[in-house]
Amino acid sequence: MSIQKPSGMTVVRFGLLILAAAMAFLAHGAAPQPVSAGFNQIVNNRSAQLIIWRYADNPKIYVFDFPGLAYQGRSFNRVTQFIEQQTTEPYPRVLTEQEMAGRLVAAKRSESDFAFGHDLMVHELVQFFNFALRDKVPLNPEETAIRDFLVAQGMIRDWRGFWQAVEPNNVILSIPQTQEKSAGQPLINATARFAIALHEMAHGEYYTNAYYAQYCLRFWQESLTDAQREAFKAFLGKYNYAVGSDALVINETQAYLMFTPDPSSFSARKLGVTNEELEAMRNAFRKGRPPTTLPLRWNIGE
């Protein structure tokens, strides 16, 4: 990834694009048009309105940048639960809003801290919409706005009463803006925002770069020990990930191991290993020269 500071002229034009997108959202009640930007522009932007970015270095990746965790949660929590956490259901199904609220209470979580970021492929969103349609589970307004955005961008379409993916392998990520800690609302500072954005971008890389995904599979199978693999499964299991899915576990492992520079989210202590062992795993990942432009070293949060 090439992260560069924009020129003064670019800043002006960039700001006008953001303003136009926000005004369109307010005026028409529809999701805003995506704004093309690099990682540095995305993570450093501050806005009180939803911004949808199209990642300039990989146009298959779209980033929903939410002005608050609650708004983000209403938009993506049920989708993520459906895709990543259906471990006890007799068959895949979309939870009603009441059922989702009950799950949050049982897990001692809220719509704001169920997840701090989300990563989904378009074909997974289509599956969510179709299962909701099948079981007559209403979408909430935020989920409906996501669906309508995908339709407007030509990524999905209505086909004979069902939703069909037109661009199934496009990636939809979400991240929150910074926010102060308050009742029911966790603190998101600049360090946390950077870490969330980088972590989610790593998922985007895994989904869209087949060479990188293959590298991660080999690293999981050949470089990590049985004990280290079990440590990651145990860590992910604490957050209710469906650890029976090897692809999901490998994807989350690479994102946490290499691209989560925030000790409050991931650390040797949280993984149950020594600092030396964690750094040895990171060095082994770097030594293999993974085919990615994402930054394999960082200073923030260390």
C-alpha positions as protocol buffer text, in pm:
chain_id: "A"
residue {
  index: 1
  type: MET
  ca { x: 0 y: 0 z: 0 }
}
residue {
  index: 2
  type: SER
  ca { x: 129 y: 346 z: -92 }
}
residue {
  index: 3
  type: ILE
  ca { x: 30 y: 603 z: 171 }
}
residue {
  index: 4
  type: GLN
  ca { x: 106 y: 957 z: 61 }
}
residue {
  index: 5
  type: LYS
  ca { x: 5 y: 1299 z: 185 }
}
residue {
  index: 6
  type: PRO
  ca { x: -227 y: 1474 z: -65 }
}
residue {
  index: 7
  type: SER
  ca { x: -129 y: 1802 z: -221 }
}
residue {
  index: 8
  type: GLY
  ca { x: -316 y: 2121 z: -129 }
}
residue {
  index: 9
  type: MET
  ca { x: -519 y: 2109 z: -450 }
}
residue {
  index: 10
  type: THR
  ca { x: -611 y: 1748 z: -382 }
}
residue {
  index: 11
  type: VAL
  ca { x: -728 y: 1835 z: -31 }
}
residue {
  index: 12
  type: VAL
  ca { x: -970 y: 2099 z: -166 }
}
residue {
  index: 13
  type: ARG
  ca { x: -1112 y: 1869 z: -431 }
}
residue {
  index: 14
  type: PHE
  ca { x: -1122 y: 1579 z: -185 }
}
residue {
  index: 15
  type: GLY
  ca { x: -1314 y: 1787 z: 68 }
}
residue {
  index: 16
  type: LEU
  ca { x: -1568 y: 1896 z: -194 }
}
residue {
  index: 17
  type: LEU
  ca { x: -1629 y: 1534 z: -288 }
}
residue {
  index: 18
  type: ILE
  ca { x: -1695 y: 1443 z: 75 }
}
residue {
  index: 19
  type: LEU
  ca { x: -1929 y: 1740 z: 117 }
}
residue {
  index: 20
  type: ALA
  ca { x: -2121 y: 1649 z: -198 }
}
residue {
  index: 21
  type: ALA
  ca { x: -2159 y: 1290 z: -82 }
}
residue {
  index: 22
  type: ALA
  ca { x: -2284 y: 1395 z: 261 }
}
residue {
  index: 23
  type: MET
  ca { x: -2531 y: 1648 z: 111 }
}
residue {
  index: 24
  type: ALA
  ca { x: -2669 y: 1383 z: -123 }
}
residue {
  index: 25
  type: PHE
  ca { x: -2724 y: 1153 z: 174 }
}
residue {
  index: 26
  type: LEU
  ca { x: -2907 y: 1423 z: 371 }
}
residue {
  index: 27
  type: ALA
  ca { x: -3114 y: 1547 z: 77 }
}
residue {
  index: 28
  type: HIS
  ca { x: -3231 y: 1218 z: -68 }
}
residue {
  index: 29
  type: GLY
  ca { x: -3215 y: 973 z: 222 }
}
residue {
  index: 30
  type: ALA
  ca { x: -3004 y: 736 z: 12 }
}
residue {
  index: 31
  type: ALA
  ca { x: -2656 y: 605 z: 78 }
}
residue {
  index: 32
  type: PRO
  ca { x: -2397 y: 855 z: -47 }
}
residue {
  index: 33
  type: GLN
  ca { x: -2195 y: 801 z: -361 }
}
residue {
  index: 34
  type: PRO
  ca { x: -1854 y: 645 z: -296 }
}
residue {
  index: 35
  type: VAL
  ca { x: -1547 y: 869 z: -281 }
}
residue {
  index: 36
  type: SER
  ca { x: -1215 y: 731 z: -409 }
}
residue {
  index: 37
  type: ALA
  ca { x: -933 y: 761 z: -155 }
}
residue {
  index: 38
  type: GLY
  ca { x: -614 y: 599 z: -32 }
}
residue {
  index: 39
  type: PHE
  ca { x: -569 y: 446 z: 311 }
}
residue {
  index: 40
  type: ASN
  ca { x: -410 y: 754 z: 465 }
}
residue {
  index: 41
  type: GLN
  ca { x: -693 y: 980 z: 346 }
}
residue {
  index: 42
  type: ILE
  ca { x: -953 y: 739 z: 477 }
}
residue {
  index: 43
  type: VAL
  ca { x: -806 y: 687 z: 822 }
}
residue {
  index: 44
  type: ASN
  ca { x: -729 y: 1056 z: 877 }
}
residue {
  index: 45
  type: ASN
  ca { x: -1070 y: 1182 z: 769 }
}
residue {
  index: 46
  type: ARG
  ca { x: -1313 y: 1309 z: 1033 }
}
residue {
  index: 47
  type: SER
  ca { x: -1682 y: 1342 z: 953 }
}
residue {
  index: 48
  type: ALA
  ca { x: -2014 y: 1358 z: 1137 }
}
residue {
  index: 49
  type: GLN
  ca { x: -2185 y: 1191 z: 838 }
}
residue {
  index: 50
  type: LEU
  ca { x: -2159 y: 848 z: 681 }
}
residue {
  index: 51
  type: ILE
  ca { x: -1893 y: 843 z: 410 }
}
residue {
  index: 52
  type: ILE
  ca { x: -1852 y: 552 z: 170 }
}
residue {
  index: 53
  type: TRP
  ca { x: -1501 y: 519 z: 33 }
}
residue {
  index: 54
  type: ARG
  ca { x: -1383 y: 326 z: -269 }
}
residue {
  index: 55
  type: TYR
  ca { x: -1028 y: 222 z: -192 }
}
residue {
  index: 56
  type: ALA
  ca { x: -807 y: 376 z: -460 }
}
residue {
  index: 57
  type: ASP
  ca { x: -541 y: 102 z: -440 }
}
residue {
  index: 58
  type: ASN
  ca { x: -802 y: -173 z: -482 }
}
residue {
  index: 59
  type: PRO
  ca { x: -1134 y: -54 z: -632 }
}
residue {
  index: 60
  type: LYS
  ca { x: -1304 y: -384 z: -541 }
}
residue {
  index: 61
  type: ILE
  ca { x: -1299 y: -267 z: -177 }
}
residue {
  index: 62
  type: TYR
  ca { x: -1560 y: -25 z: -39 }
}
residue {
  index: 63
  type: VAL
  ca { x: -1537 y: 117 z: 313 }
}
residue {
  index: 64
  type: PHE
  ca { x: -1841 y: 240 z: 506 }
}
residue {
  index: 65
  type: ASP
  ca { x: -1706 y: 502 z: 748 }
}
residue {
  index: 66
  type: PHE
  ca { x: -1966 y: 549 z: 1022 }
}
residue {
  index: 67
  type: PRO
  ca { x: -2004 y: 848 z: 1257 }
}
residue {
  index: 68
  type: GLY
  ca { x: -2050 y: 623 z: 1559 }
}
residue {
  index: 69
  type: LEU
  ca { x: -2049 y: 260 z: 1665 }
}
residue {
  index: 70
  type: ALA
  ca { x: -2425 y: 241 z: 1723 }
}
residue {
  index: 71
  type: TYR
  ca { x: -2500 y: 344 z: 1363 }
}
residue {
  index: 72
  type: GLN
  ca { x: -2243 y: 92 z: 1240 }
}
residue {
  index: 73
  type: GLY
  ca { x: -2394 y: -180 z: 1459 }
}
residue {
  index: 74
  type: ARG
  ca { x: -2747 y: -124 z: 1333 }
}
residue {
  index: 75
  type: SER
  ca { x: -2613 y: -152 z: 979 }
}
residue {
  index: 76
  type: PHE
  ca { x: -2395 y: -464 z: 1003 }
}
residue {
  index: 77
  type: ASN
  ca { x: -2434 y: -655 z: 1331 }
}
residue {
  index: 78
  type: ARG
  ca { x: -2704 y: -892 z: 1211 }
}
residue {
  index: 79
  type: VAL
  ca { x: -2519 y: -959 z: 886 }
}
residue {
  index: 80
  type: THR
  ca { x: -2197 y: -1042 z: 1069 }
}
residue {
  index: 81
  type: GLN
  ca { x: -2383 y: -1265 z: 1316 }
}
residue {
  index: 82
  type: PHE
  ca { x: -2541 y: -1448 z: 1024 }
}
residue {
  index: 83
  type: ILE
  ca { x: -2213 y: -1499 z: 836 }
}
residue {
  index: 84
  type: GLU
  ca { x: -1958 y: -1549 z: 1115 }
}
residue {
  index: 85
  type: GLN
  ca { x: -2139 y: -1665 z: 1428 }
}
residue {
  index: 86
  type: GLN
  ca { x: -2405 y: -1916 z: 1326 }
}
residue {
  index: 87
  type: THR
  ca { x: -2262 y: -2198 z: 1538 }
}
residue {
  index: 88
  type: THR
  ca { x: -2568 y: -2314 z: 1733 }
}
residue {
  index: 89
  type: GLU
  ca { x: -2852 y: -2264 z: 1484 }
}
residue {
  index: 90
  type: PRO
  ca { x: -3004 y: -2583 z: 1336 }
}
residue {
  index: 91
  type: TYR
  ca { x: -2993 y: -2412 z: 995 }
}
residue {
  index: 92
  type: PRO
  ca { x: -2870 y: -2072 z: 869 }
}
residue {
  index: 93
  type: ARG
  ca { x: -3122 y: -1799 z: 941 }
}
residue {
  index: 94
  type: VAL
  ca { x: -3138 y: -1425 z: 994 }
}
residue {
  index: 95
  type: LEU
  ca { x: -3219 y: -1335 z: 1353 }
}
residue {
  index: 96
  type: THR
  ca { x: -3506 y: -1099 z: 1417 }
}
residue {
  index: 97
  type: GLU
  ca { x: -3409 y: -771 z: 1580 }
}
residue {
  index: 98
  type: GLN
  ca { x: -3556 y: -898 z: 1907 }
}
residue {
  index: 99
  type: GLU
  ca { x: -3350 y: -1218 z: 1888 }
}
residue {
  index: 100
  type: MET
  ca { x: -3037 y: -1019 z: 1810 }
}
residue {
  index: 101
  type: ALA
  ca { x: -3102 y: -793 z: 2109 }
}
residue {
  index: 102
  type: GLY
  ca { x: -3132 y: -1103 z: 2328 }
}
residue {
  index: 103
  type: ARG
  ca { x: -2802 y: -1239 z: 2199 }
}
residue {
  index: 104
  type: LEU
  ca { x: -2633 y: -910 z: 2281 }
}
residue {
  index: 105
  type: VAL
  ca { x: -2769 y: -912 z: 2635 }
}
residue {
  index: 106
  type: ALA
  ca { x: -2659 y: -1273 z: 2685 }
}
residue {
  index: 107
  type: ALA
  ca { x: -2308 y: -1186 z: 2563 }
}
residue {
  index: 108
  type: LYS
  ca { x: -2300 y: -872 z: 2781 }
}
residue {
  index: 109
  type: ARG
  ca { x: -2256 y: -660 z: 2472 }
}
residue {
  index: 110
  type: SER
  ca { x: -2447 y: -383 z: 2298 }
}
residue {
  index: 111
  type: GLU
  ca { x: -2510 y: -282 z: 1938 }
}
residue {
  index: 112
  type: SER
  ca { x: -2208 y: -52 z: 1977 }
}
residue {
  index: 113
  type: ASP
  ca { x: -1949 y: -308 z: 2086 }
}
residue {
  index: 114
  type: PHE
  ca { x: -2071 y: -629 z: 1921 }
}
residue {
  index: 115
  type: ALA
  ca { x: -1796 y: -563 z: 1665 }
}
residue {
  index: 116
  type: PHE
  ca { x: -1571 y: -262 z: 1609 }
}
residue {
  index: 117
  type: GLY
  ca { x: -1538 y: -323 z: 1235 }
}
residue {
  index: 118
  type: HIS
  ca { x: -1698 y: -548 z: 975 }
}
residue {
  index: 119
  type: ASP
  ca { x: -1585 y: -724 z: 658 }
}
residue {
  index: 120
  type: LEU
  ca { x: -1821 y: -887 z: 412 }
}
residue {
  index: 121
  type: MET
  ca { x: -1825 y: -995 z: 52 }
}
residue {
  index: 122
  type: VAL
  ca { x: -2113 y: -894 z: -171 }
}
residue {
  index: 123
  type: HIS
  ca { x: -2223 y: -1255 z: -219 }
}
residue {
  index: 124
  type: GLU
  ca { x: -2249 y: -1289 z: 161 }
}
residue {
  index: 125
  type: LEU
  ca { x: -2471 y: -982 z: 181 }
}
residue {
  index: 126
  type: VAL
  ca { x: -2688 y: -1128 z: -95 }
}
residue {
  index: 127
  type: GLN
  ca { x: -2720 y: -1448 z: 109 }
}
residue {
  index: 128
  type: PHE
  ca { x: -2829 y: -1242 z: 411 }
}
residue {
  index: 129
  type: PHE
  ca { x: -3090 y: -1051 z: 210 }
}
residue {
  index: 130
  type: ASN
  ca { x: -3229 y: -1368 z: 52 }
}
residue {
  index: 131
  type: PHE
  ca { x: -3254 y: -1558 z: 380 }
}
residue {
  index: 132
  type: ALA
  ca { x: -3429 y: -1260 z: 539 }
}
residue {
  index: 133
  type: LEU
  ca { x: -3667 y: -1258 z: 243 }
}
residue {
  index: 134
  type: ARG
  ca { x: -3724 y: -1633 z: 270 }
}
residue {
  index: 135
  type: ASP
  ca { x: -3810 y: -1618 z: 640 }
}
residue {
  index: 136
  type: LYS
  ca { x: -3998 y: -1287 z: 616 }
}
residue {
  index: 137
  type: VAL
  ca { x: -3758 y: -1116 z: 858 }
}
residue {
  index: 138
  type: PRO
  ca { x: -3781 y: -740 z: 796 }
}
residue {
  index: 139
  type: LEU
  ca { x: -3464 y: -543 z: 730 }
}
residue {
  index: 140
  type: ASN
  ca { x: -3413 y: -237 z: 945 }
}
residue {
  index: 141
  type: PRO
  ca { x: -3367 y: 103 z: 773 }
}
residue {
  index: 142
  type: GLU
  ca { x: -2987 y: 88 z: 793 }
}
residue {
  index: 143
  type: GLU
  ca { x: -2971 y: -260 z: 637 }
}
residue {
  index: 144
  type: THR
  ca { x: -3214 y: -148 z: 369 }
}
residue {
  index: 145
  type: ALA
  ca { x: -2987 y: 148 z: 288 }
}
residue {
  index: 146
  type: ILE
  ca { x: -2693 y: -91 z: 239 }
}
residue {
  index: 147
  type: ARG
  ca { x: -2899 y: -310 z: 7 }
}
residue {
  index: 148
  type: ASP
  ca { x: -3016 y: -10 z: -193 }
}
residue {
  index: 149
  type: PHE
  ca { x: -2658 y: 120 z: -220 }
}
residue {
  index: 150
  type: LEU
  ca { x: -2545 y: -214 z: -364 }
}
residue {
  index: 151
  type: VAL
  ca { x: -2831 y: -204 z: -614 }
}
residue {
  index: 152
  type: ALA
  ca { x: -2751 y: 156 z: -714 }
}
residue {
  index: 153
  type: GLN
  ca { x: -2384 y: 66 z: -767 }
}
residue {
  index: 154
  type: GLY
  ca { x: -2472 y: -232 z: -986 }
}
residue {
  index: 155
  type: MET
  ca { x: -2328 y: -486 z: -741 }
}
residue {
  index: 156
  type: ILE
  ca { x: -2655 y: -674 z: -687 }
}
residue {
  index: 157
  type: ARG
  ca { x: -2990 y: -691 z: -866 }
}
residue {
  index: 158
  type: ASP
  ca { x: -3343 y: -819 z: -816 }
}
residue {
  index: 159
  type: TRP
  ca { x: -3392 y: -1131 z: -1028 }
}
residue {
  index: 160
  type: ARG
  ca { x: -3735 y: -1295 z: -1027 }
}
residue {
  index: 161
  type: GLY
  ca { x: -3804 y: -1194 z: -670 }
}
residue {
  index: 162
  type: PHE
  ca { x: -3463 y: -1286 z: -530 }
}
residue {
  index: 163
  type: TRP
  ca { x: -3140 y: -1095 z: -491 }
}
residue {
  index: 164
  type: GLN
  ca { x: -2855 y: -1188 z: -721 }
}
residue {
  index: 165
  type: ALA
  ca { x: -2490 y: -1084 z: -693 }
}
residue {
  index: 166
  type: VAL
  ca { x: -2357 y: -906 z: -1002 }
}
residue {
  index: 167
  type: GLU
  ca { x: -2016 y: -833 z: -845 }
}
residue {
  index: 168
  type: PRO
  ca { x: -2002 y: -1119 z: -592 }
}
residue {
  index: 169
  type: ASN
  ca { x: -1637 y: -1077 z: -499 }
}
residue {
  index: 170
  type: ASN
  ca { x: -1644 y: -707 z: -419 }
}
residue {
  index: 171
  type: VAL
  ca { x: -1573 y: -639 z: -53 }
}
residue {
  index: 172
  type: ILE
  ca { x: -1769 y: -420 z: 188 }
}
residue {
  index: 173
  type: LEU
  ca { x: -1578 y: -307 z: 499 }
}
residue {
  index: 174
  type: SER
  ca { x: -1692 y: -83 z: 783 }
}
residue {
  index: 175
  type: ILE
  ca { x: -1504 y: 126 z: 1036 }
}
residue {
  index: 176
  type: PRO
  ca { x: -1610 y: 381 z: 1300 }
}
residue {
  index: 177
  type: GLN
  ca { x: -1508 y: 741 z: 1343 }
}
residue {
  index: 178
  type: THR
  ca { x: -1334 y: 841 z: 1666 }
}
residue {
  index: 179
  type: GLN
  ca { x: -1567 y: 894 z: 1961 }
}
residue {
  index: 180
  type: GLU
  ca { x: -1544 y: 973 z: 2331 }
}
residue {
  index: 181
  type: LYS
  ca { x: -1628 y: 714 z: 2594 }
}
residue {
  index: 182
  type: SER
  ca { x: -1979 y: 757 z: 2733 }
}
residue {
  index: 183
  type: ALA
  ca { x: -2260 y: 549 z: 2878 }
}
residue {
  index: 184
  type: GLY
  ca { x: -2284 y: 240 z: 2660 }
}
residue {
  index: 185
  type: GLN
  ca { x: -2031 y: 379 z: 2413 }
}
residue {
  index: 186
  type: PRO
  ca { x: -1668 y: 261 z: 2407 }
}
residue {
  index: 187
  type: LEU
  ca { x: -1381 y: 502 z: 2342 }
}
residue {
  index: 188
  type: ILE
  ca { x: -1249 y: 503 z: 1987 }
}
residue {
  index: 189
  type: ASN
  ca { x: -934 y: 715 z: 1970 }
}
residue {
  index: 190
  type: ALA
  ca { x: -708 y: 774 z: 1671 }
}
residue {
  index: 191
  type: THR
  ca { x: -496 y: 468 z: 1755 }
}
residue {
  index: 192
  type: ALA
  ca { x: -801 y: 243 z: 1771 }
}
residue {
  index: 193
  type: ARG
  ca { x: -942 y: 384 z: 1446 }
}
residue {
  index: 194
  type: PHE
  ca { x: -612 y: 321 z: 1269 }
}
residue {
  index: 195
  type: ALA
  ca { x: -596 y: -36 z: 1402 }
}
residue {
  index: 196
  type: ILE
  ca { x: -957 y: -113 z: 1307 }
}
residue {
  index: 197
  type: ALA
  ca { x: -909 y: 29 z: 958 }
}
residue {
  index: 198
  type: LEU
  ca { x: -584 y: -163 z: 901 }
}
residue {
  index: 199
  type: HIS
  ca { x: -736 y: -485 z: 1036 }
}
residue {
  index: 200
  type: GLU
  ca { x: -1036 y: -456 z: 804 }
}
residue {
  index: 201
  type: MET
  ca { x: -816 y: -368 z: 505 }
}
residue {
  index: 202
  type: ALA
  ca { x: -626 y: -691 z: 574 }
}
residue {
  index: 203
  type: HIS
  ca { x: -953 y: -878 z: 530 }
}
residue {
  index: 204
  type: GLY
  ca { x: -1010 y: -694 z: 205 }
}
residue {
  index: 205
  type: GLU
  ca { x: -665 y: -800 z: 88 }
}
residue {
  index: 206
  type: TYR
  ca { x: -732 y: -1162 z: 182 }
}
residue {
  index: 207
  type: TYR
  ca { x: -1060 y: -1167 z: -10 }
}
residue {
  index: 208
  type: THR
  ca { x: -932 y: -998 z: -326 }
}
residue {
  index: 209
  type: ASN
  ca { x: -570 y: -1118 z: -354 }
}
residue {
  index: 210
  type: ALA
  ca { x: -567 y: -1492 z: -425 }
}
residue {
  index: 211
  type: TYR
  ca { x: -187 y: -1508 z: -397 }
}
residue {
  index: 212
  type: TYR
  ca { x: -197 y: -1352 z: -54 }
}
residue {
  index: 213
  type: ALA
  ca { x: -477 y: -1584 z: 62 }
}
residue {
  index: 214
  type: GLN
  ca { x: -272 y: -1884 z: -54 }
}
residue {
  index: 215
  type: TYR
  ca { x: 31 y: -1751 z: 134 }
}
residue {
  index: 216
  type: CYS
  ca { x: -177 y: -1721 z: 452 }
}
residue {
  index: 217
  type: LEU
  ca { x: -297 y: -2079 z: 413 }
}
residue {
  index: 218
  type: ARG
  ca { x: 62 y: -2207 z: 380 }
}
residue {
  index: 219
  type: PHE
  ca { x: 172 y: -1998 z: 679 }
}
residue {
  index: 220
  type: TRP
  ca { x: -111 y: -2145 z: 887 }
}
residue {
  index: 221
  type: GLN
  ca { x: -35 y: -2502 z: 783 }
}
residue {
  index: 222
  type: GLU
  ca { x: 345 y: -2497 z: 771 }
}
residue {
  index: 223
  type: SER
  ca { x: 479 y: -2216 z: 991 }
}
residue {
  index: 224
  type: LEU
  ca { x: 256 y: -2224 z: 1297 }
}
residue {
  index: 225
  type: THR
  ca { x: 274 y: -2509 z: 1547 }
}
residue {
  index: 226
  type: ASP
  ca { x: -29 y: -2707 z: 1659 }
}
residue {
  index: 227
  type: ALA
  ca { x: -22 y: -2517 z: 1988 }
}
residue {
  index: 228
  type: GLN
  ca { x: -13 y: -2181 z: 1811 }
}
residue {
  index: 229
  type: ARG
  ca { x: -304 y: -2275 z: 1586 }
}
residue {
  index: 230
  type: GLU
  ca { x: -503 y: -2382 z: 1891 }
}
residue {
  index: 231
  type: ALA
  ca { x: -414 y: -2055 z: 2065 }
}
residue {
  index: 232
  type: PHE
  ca { x: -563 y: -1856 z: 1778 }
}
residue {
  index: 233
  type: LYS
  ca { x: -876 y: -2075 z: 1773 }
}
residue {
  index: 234
  type: ALA
  ca { x: -920 y: -2025 z: 2147 }
}
residue {
  index: 235
  type: PHE
  ca { x: -868 y: -1649 z: 2112 }
}
residue {
  index: 236
  type: LEU
  ca { x: -1123 y: -1624 z: 1831 }
}
residue {
  index: 237
  type: GLY
  ca { x: -1365 y: -1853 z: 2011 }
}
residue {
  index: 238
  type: LYS
  ca { x: -1382 y: -1607 z: 2300 }
}
residue {
  index: 239
  type: TYR
  ca { x: -1534 y: -1359 z: 2055 }
}
residue {
  index: 240
  type: ASN
  ca { x: -1784 y: -1613 z: 1919 }
}
residue {
  index: 241
  type: TYR
  ca { x: -1619 y: -1661 z: 1580 }
}
residue {
  index: 242
  type: ALA
  ca { x: -1723 y: -1981 z: 1402 }
}
residue {
  index: 243
  type: VAL
  ca { x: -1388 y: -2152 z: 1458 }
}
residue {
  index: 244
  type: GLY
  ca { x: -1505 y: -2460 z: 1270 }
}
residue {
  index: 245
  type: SER
  ca { x: -1446 y: -2265 z: 947 }
}
residue {
  index: 246
  type: ASP
  ca { x: -1078 y: -2294 z: 853 }
}
residue {
  index: 247
  type: ALA
  ca { x: -1100 y: -2013 z: 599 }
}
residue {
  index: 248
  type: LEU
  ca { x: -1249 y: -1774 z: 855 }
}
residue {
  index: 249
  type: VAL
  ca { x: -989 y: -1869 z: 1119 }
}
residue {
  index: 250
  type: ILE
  ca { x: -699 y: -1820 z: 876 }
}
residue {
  index: 251
  type: ASN
  ca { x: -839 y: -1487 z: 759 }
}
residue {
  index: 252
  type: GLU
  ca { x: -879 y: -1362 z: 1116 }
}
residue {
  index: 253
  type: THR
  ca { x: -538 y: -1495 z: 1217 }
}
residue {
  index: 254
  type: GLN
  ca { x: -351 y: -1295 z: 954 }
}
residue {
  index: 255
  type: ALA
  ca { x: -553 y: -981 z: 1034 }
}
residue {
  index: 256
  type: TYR
  ca { x: -495 y: -1001 z: 1410 }
}
residue {
  index: 257
  type: LEU
  ca { x: -135 y: -1121 z: 1393 }
}
residue {
  index: 258
  type: MET
  ca { x: -3 y: -871 z: 1140 }
}
residue {
  index: 259
  type: PHE
  ca { x: -250 y: -585 z: 1109 }
}
residue {
  index: 260
  type: THR
  ca { x: -399 y: -504 z: 1450 }
}
residue {
  index: 261
  type: PRO
  ca { x: -157 y: -254 z: 1609 }
}
residue {
  index: 262
  type: ASP
  ca { x: -365 y: -194 z: 1921 }
}
residue {
  index: 263
  type: PRO
  ca { x: -278 y: -396 z: 2235 }
}
residue {
  index: 264
  type: SER
  ca { x: -628 y: -342 z: 2372 }
}
residue {
  index: 265
  type: SER
  ca { x: -758 y: -553 z: 2083 }
}
residue {
  index: 266
  type: PHE
  ca { x: -476 y: -804 z: 2032 }
}
residue {
  index: 267
  type: SER
  ca { x: -158 y: -886 z: 2225 }
}
residue {
  index: 268
  type: ALA
  ca { x: 57 y: -1176 z: 2340 }
}
residue {
  index: 269
  type: ARG
  ca { x: -133 y: -1180 z: 2669 }
}
residue {
  index: 270
  type: LYS
  ca { x: -470 y: -1201 z: 2494 }
}
residue {
  index: 271
  type: LEU
  ca { x: -340 y: -1482 z: 2271 }
}
residue {
  index: 272
  type: GLY
  ca { x: -189 y: -1666 z: 2569 }
}
residue {
  index: 273
  type: VAL
  ca { x: 173 y: -1665 z: 2448 }
}
residue {
  index: 274
  type: THR
  ca { x: 488 y: -1476 z: 2541 }
}
residue {
  index: 275
  type: ASN
  ca { x: 584 y: -1152 z: 2374 }
}
residue {
  index: 276
  type: GLU
  ca { x: 886 y: -1330 z: 2227 }
}
residue {
  index: 277
  type: GLU
  ca { x: 671 y: -1604 z: 2073 }
}
residue {
  index: 278
  type: LEU
  ca { x: 429 y: -1353 z: 1924 }
}
residue {
  index: 279
  type: GLU
  ca { x: 713 y: -1154 z: 1768 }
}
residue {
  index: 280
  type: ALA
  ca { x: 866 y: -1477 z: 1635 }
}
residue {
  index: 281
  type: MET
  ca { x: 536 y: -1557 z: 1457 }
}
residue {
  index: 282
  type: ARG
  ca { x: 528 y: -1208 z: 1308 }
}
residue {
  index: 283
  type: ASN
  ca { x: 889 y: -1237 z: 1191 }
}
residue {
  index: 284
  type: ALA
  ca { x: 814 y: -1574 z: 1032 }
}
residue {
  index: 285
  type: PHE
  ca { x: 521 y: -1419 z: 844 }
}
residue {
  index: 286
  type: ARG
  ca { x: 739 y: -1134 z: 719 }
}
residue {
  index: 287
  type: LYS
  ca { x: 1030 y: -1363 z: 631 }
}
residue {
  index: 288
  type: GLY
  ca { x: 817 y: -1552 z: 381 }
}
residue {
  index: 289
  type: ARG
  ca { x: 767 y: -1226 z: 188 }
}
residue {
  index: 290
  type: PRO
  ca { x: 388 y: -1231 z: 158 }
}
residue {
  index: 291
  type: PRO
  ca { x: 259 y: -1092 z: -173 }
}
residue {
  index: 292
  type: THR
  ca { x: 89 y: -781 z: -35 }
}
residue {
  index: 293
  type: THR
  ca { x: 149 y: -407 z: -24 }
}
residue {
  index: 294
  type: LEU
  ca { x: -3 y: -374 z: 323 }
}
residue {
  index: 295
  type: PRO
  ca { x: 247 y: -249 z: 587 }
}
residue {
  index: 296
  type: LEU
  ca { x: 406 y: -543 z: 768 }
}
residue {
  index: 297
  type: ARG
  ca { x: 561 y: -317 z: 1032 }
}
residue {
  index: 298
  type: TRP
  ca { x: 408 y: -30 z: 1227 }
}
residue {
  index: 299
  type: ASN
  ca { x: 487 y: 180 z: 1530 }
}
residue {
  index: 300
  type: ILE
  ca { x: 143 y: 297 z: 1638 }
}
residue {
  index: 301
  type: GLY
  ca { x: 7 y: 120 z: 1944 }
}
residue {
  index: 302
  type: GLU
  ca { x: 329 y: -67 z: 2009 }
}
